[in-house]
Amino acid sequence: MPADRGRVNSQRRLTGSFWRYRIMAFTTGTLFLVLVFIGVPLKYWGDNNLIAAVVGTAHGFLFMVYLLTALDIGSRLGWLRRSWLKLGLVMLAGTLPFASFYAEHRIRGEYLARLGSRDPAESASTVG
C-alpha cells in the first residue's frame, strides 16, 4: 500500500506541475503576442508607450516564472537526466511568438502519454 501512495503522490505532483506550466505557457505566450503585435507597433508608429511598457514589464516578470515552471515540469518528466536540449528549447519557447503554445501542445502530449502508461484505475483516480 505505501508504494501505491507514493505513485499517487508522484502523479499528483506531476499533474500540478503540468497545470502550472500550462497556465504560464498560455499567459506568457498571450502577453508576448500582445507586446509584439500591439504594444511595439503602437510605441513606434503611434507614439504611445503605455502598452509596451506595461505588457513588456508583465511579460518579463512572468517569463521568469515560466522558466521555473518549465524547469519543474521538465524535471518531473525526466528531461534533466535524458534531454537537456528539449528542456532548453521549451524554455526558449517563451521568446518566440506562438512558440510557447506549440511547446505546451507537445508537453501535453508527453504528459498524457505518461498518464496512459499508468494503470487505468490509478490514472482515473488521480486525474479526477
Sequence and secondary structure as in RCSB ss.txt:
>XXXX:A:sequence
MPADRGRVNSQRRLTGSFWRYRIMAFTTGTLFLVLVFIGVPLKYWGDNNLIAAVVGTAHGFLFMVYLLTALDIGS
RLGWLRRSWLKLGLVMLAGTLPFASFYAEHRIRGEYLARLGSRDPAESASTVG
>XXXX:A:secstr
 HHHHHHHHHHHHHHHHHHHHHHHHHHHHHHHHHIIIIIHHHHHHS   HHHHHHHHHHHHHHHHHHHHHHHHHH
HTTHHHH HHHHHHHHHGGGSTTHHHHHHHHHHHHHHHHHHTS HHHHHHHH 
